[in-house]
Amino acid sequence: MSRTTRLRVLNLSILDHLTREQAVMAVDVHALHACAATIAAGAALTSTEAMAAATAQRAFGTPGMLTASASMSIPARAQLAATVTTMADTAAVEQRTRIATAVATALKGQDWTVTVVDGGSPDRYTGIEATRGTEHFVAAVGAGELIADQAGAHDCDATVDAVAESLRQIGTTVQVIQDVPHDGSGGSLYAISGGPTRAHAIQASLRARLPGRAAPRSRSTPVSAPPVVGQH
């Protein structure tokens, strides 16, 4: 007799040393939505999706290991997918709130006047607009993501550094994945119309594309990414 055994190994022990807030920030919201879509379709979870589900369970204190099998009934799959989606949405809102608060705190600490408009729905972006003299800062905050746009700034790098440090202080790892200088007049976030402030326009116009959900109709649709800070 012979047997081939395949094991999926997930290292979750590091989560035991995190606070609840830090554990929630570690949740990969995009992968968790993909996990829900995979479960609903009756397919096998990828290792990334399984890790995302296990991380979310630890963060929210859900006991046991989430499992999905091809033998599950359609209603059972739908119920499990809905549970995973709820965890993803909860993590998205909490991540967005913590990031937006850290950004606003950093800006106010450098004498910016700040307006924050909460995203509301989990797939929306929280809008931030800040002014300091002739300097202007606009940001869209999503789950694990920050898109920042500056116009007329005296020192863009200093503002980005201050925001990044504020994010590190809440236990996040910050990675700049795009940093595009421009002529000082403002980048893509300034092209969004609406009001009464640009923060309101961002909240009303931007939505994230999420696996398993129909692509929303919006003027601009950034895709969820790892924790990011940068300027366009």
HUHUKA-V238650 format. One record per pair of residues at least 4 apart in sequence whose C-alpha atoms are under 8 Angstrom apart, sorted by the first residue. I is the first residue (numbers start at 1). J is the second residue. Records with the same first field share a line. If there is no record, write none. Layout:
I: J / J
This chain:
8: 47
10: 51
12: 16 / 54 / 55
13: 17
14: 18
15: 23 / 55 / 58 / 59
18: 22 / 23
19: 23
20: 24 / 59 / 60
21: 25 / 59
22: 26 / 170 / 171 / 172
23: 27 / 55 / 56 / 58 / 59
24: 56 / 59 / 60 / 91 / 94 / 95
25: 91 / 94 / 95 / 144 / 172
26: 55
27: 32 / 52 / 55 / 56 / 59 / 91
28: 32 / 52 / 144
29: 33 / 52 / 88 / 89 / 91 / 92 / 143 / 144
30: 34 / 88 / 210 / 211 / 224 / 225
31: 35 / 48 / 49 / 52
32: 36 / 49 / 52 / 53 / 84 / 85 / 88
33: 37 / 84 / 85 / 88 / 210 / 211 / 212
34: 38 / 49 / 210 / 211 / 212
35: 39 / 45 / 46 / 49 / 50 / 52 / 53 / 81 / 84
36: 40 / 80 / 81 / 82 / 84 / 85 / 212
37: 41 / 81 / 211 / 212
38: 42 / 43 / 44 / 45
39: 43 / 44 / 45 / 68 / 77 / 78 / 80 / 81
40: 74 / 77 / 78 / 80 / 81
42: 69 / 70 / 72 / 77
43: 69 / 70
44: 68 / 69 / 70
45: 49 / 50 / 68
46: 50
47: 51
48: 52
49: 53
50: 54 / 66
51: 55
52: 56
53: 57 / 66 / 84
54: 58 / 65 / 66
55: 59
56: 60 / 87 / 88 / 91
57: 61 / 62 / 63 / 65 / 66
58: 62 / 63
60: 87
68: 72 / 77
72: 76 / 77
73: 77
74: 78
75: 79
76: 80
77: 81
78: 82
79: 83
80: 84
81: 85
82: 86
83: 87
84: 88
85: 89
86: 90
87: 91
88: 92
89: 93 / 122 / 123
90: 94 / 122
91: 95 / 143
92: 96 / 122 / 123 / 142 / 143 / 144
93: 97 / 120 / 121 / 122 / 143
94: 98
95: 99 / 142 / 143 / 144
96: 100 / 125 / 126 / 141 / 142 / 143 / 144 / 145
97: 101 / 118
98: 102 / 170
99: 103 / 141 / 144 / 146 / 167
100: 104 / 116 / 126 / 128 / 141
101: 105
102: 106 / 163 / 166 / 167 / 170
103: 107 / 163 / 166 / 167
104: 108 / 114 / 116 / 128
105: 109 / 166
106: 110 / 162 / 163 / 166
107: 111 / 112 / 113 / 114 / 130 / 159 / 162 / 163
108: 112 / 113 / 114
111: 132
112: 130 / 131 / 132
113: 130 / 131 / 132
114: 128 / 129 / 130 / 131
115: 128 / 129 / 130 / 199
116: 126 / 127 / 128 / 129 / 199
117: 126 / 127 / 128 / 199 / 200 / 203
118: 125 / 126 / 127 / 203
119: 124 / 125 / 126 / 127 / 203
120: 124 / 126
123: 142 / 207 / 208 / 209 / 210
124: 142 / 203 / 204 / 206 / 207 / 208
125: 140 / 141 / 142 / 202 / 203 / 206 / 207 / 208
126: 140 / 141 / 142 / 199 / 202 / 203
127: 138 / 139 / 140 / 141 / 198 / 199 / 200 / 201 / 202 / 203
128: 137 / 138 / 139 / 140 / 141 / 198 / 199
129: 136 / 137 / 138 / 139 / 197 / 198 / 199
130: 136 / 137 / 138
131: 135 / 136 / 137
132: 136
134: 152 / 153
135: 150 / 151 / 152 / 153 / 154
136: 150 / 151 / 152 / 153
137: 148 / 149 / 150 / 151
138: 148 / 149 / 150 / 189 / 190 / 198 / 199
139: 146 / 147 / 148 / 149 / 189 / 199
140: 146 / 147 / 148 / 199 / 202 / 203
141: 145 / 146 / 147
142: 146 / 208 / 224
143: 224 / 225
144: 224 / 225 / 226 / 227 / 228
145: 224 / 225 / 226 / 227 / 228 / 229
146: 227 / 228 / 229 / 230
147: 228 / 229 / 230 / 231 / 232
148: 229 / 230 / 231 / 232
149: 186 / 187 / 188 / 189 / 190 / 230 / 231 / 232
150: 156 / 184 / 186 / 187 / 231 / 232
151: 184 / 185 / 186 / 187
152: 184 / 185 / 186
153: 184
155: 159
156: 160 / 231
157: 161
158: 162
159: 163
160: 164 / 229 / 230 / 231
161: 165
162: 166
163: 167 / 229
164: 168 / 174 / 229
165: 169
166: 170
167: 171 / 172 / 173 / 174
168: 172 / 173 / 174
172: 227
173: 227
174: 227 / 228 / 229
175: 226 / 227 / 228 / 229
176: 228 / 229 / 230
177: 228 / 229 / 230
178: 230 / 231 / 232
179: 230 / 231 / 232
180: 231 / 232
181: 231 / 232
182: 186 / 187 / 232
186: 190 / 232
187: 191 / 232
188: 192 / 232
189: 202
190: 198
192: 198 / 201 / 202 / 205 / 219 / 220
193: 198 / 201
194: 198 / 200 / 201 / 204
195: 199 / 200 / 201
196: 200 / 201
197: 201
198: 202
199: 203
200: 204
201: 205
202: 206
205: 218 / 219 / 220
206: 218 / 219 / 220 / 221 / 222
207: 216 / 218 / 220 / 221 / 222
208: 216 / 221 / 222 / 223 / 224
209: 213 / 214 / 215 / 216 / 221 / 222 / 223 / 224
210: 214 / 215 / 224
